[in-house]
Amino acid sequence: MKISEEDRSLLHELFNKCGPLFIAMGDEIRQKLILDILDAGEDGINVMTLAAGSKLSRPAISHHLKILKDSGVVTVEKQGTQAFYRLAVHKKFSEVESLIHSTIRIIDQVNSQED
């Protein structure tokens, strides 16, 4: 049995929502930045501090932070002339969780119809 159009549409929507997160988190540099931002705690961390702990330039760090921000992994808060980055993955991770659970449910449903 094939996947219903409703389930196909649901998975397509979930893949579209999660795709930018997968791309953002699939890069080793961004993975390190995520860990550095996590280490900074609730106060967040600015580009200068991230660059100090990296071999990358500030513009390169900013490029990767933009990808993380656009994907919803981090948020940025301006404080004077500085921007502080904080992790904001709860919503995105819940979307991934929904993708996983929906995919498993649909796979199980399709497999049970073939038996």
N, C-alpha and C positions, 0 to 999 in steps of 0.2 A: 504494500500500500504506500502511496505517496503522502508527502506532507500536505496538509490542508492549506488552502490559500490564506486562511486566517493565521495559521501558525507560521507559514512562510513570511507573511507580512510582519508578524511580531518579531521574528528572528532578524529579519532585514533591518527593522527599526532599531533593535537592540545592538546589532553589529555597527550600525551607523553611529549610534550614541557612544559606543565603547571604542571605536576605531581610533580616534585621536588620542585617547588615553594609552592604548596599546603602542602607538607610534611614539608617543612622548616617553613612555617608560621603557621602551625597548633599546634605548641608547645608553651605553655605559657612562658617558659623561653626565647625562641627566640623572641616571641612577645615583651617581656620586653626589650630585647637587641635592637630590631629594634627601639623602642621608645627612648631608651637611645642614640642610634646612631643618630636618628633624632634630639634629643635635642642638640647634639654636634654641629650641623650645618655643614657648608662646610669644616671646618678644620678636621672633623672626630674625632675619639676617639680611644685610645689604650686599650689594654687588661687590663693593670694595673688600669686604671681609671674605666673601666667597672667592674672589680672585686671589686674595692673599694666600689661600690654602690650595691653590691650583696652579698648574702650569699654563693655563689659558689666560688670554687677555680679558679685560673687562668687556669689550664688545662681544667677544665669543661667549662669555658667561651670560651677558644680556640676551644674546640670541637664544641660548638654550632656556633661559628663564621665560622668555616670551612663549616658547613652545609649551613649556610646562603650564604657564598661565592660561594660554589659549585652550589647552586641553582640560582645564579645571583642576589640575593637580596642586597648584599653588594660587594664593591670592597675594595681592600687593597692596600695601598701605603706605601712602606718602606721609612722611613726617618731616616737614621743612623741605630741605633740598634732597633728602634721601628717600629711597623706597625700600621698604622692608618686606621680605617674602616669607610667607608662612604656608605650611601644608594645609590643604583643604580637600582631602581625598575621600572623605566619608560618602558624599553623594555619588562620586564617580565609582567608588568601590561597590556601592549598593547597586549601581547599574550593571557592573560586571557580575555581581552575584545573581542578579535577575537573569542576565544572559546565560549564565552557567545552569541555573535551575531550569529555565525554560528549555534550553537545549537538551538537557538530560531528560526532561519530561517528554519532549517530542520524540527523541530517539527511542525511549522506552515504548512510547505509544506506537510508533512505526514498527518497531521490532515485534511487539505483541500482536500486531495485525498480520504479520507475515507467518506467525506460527499456526 
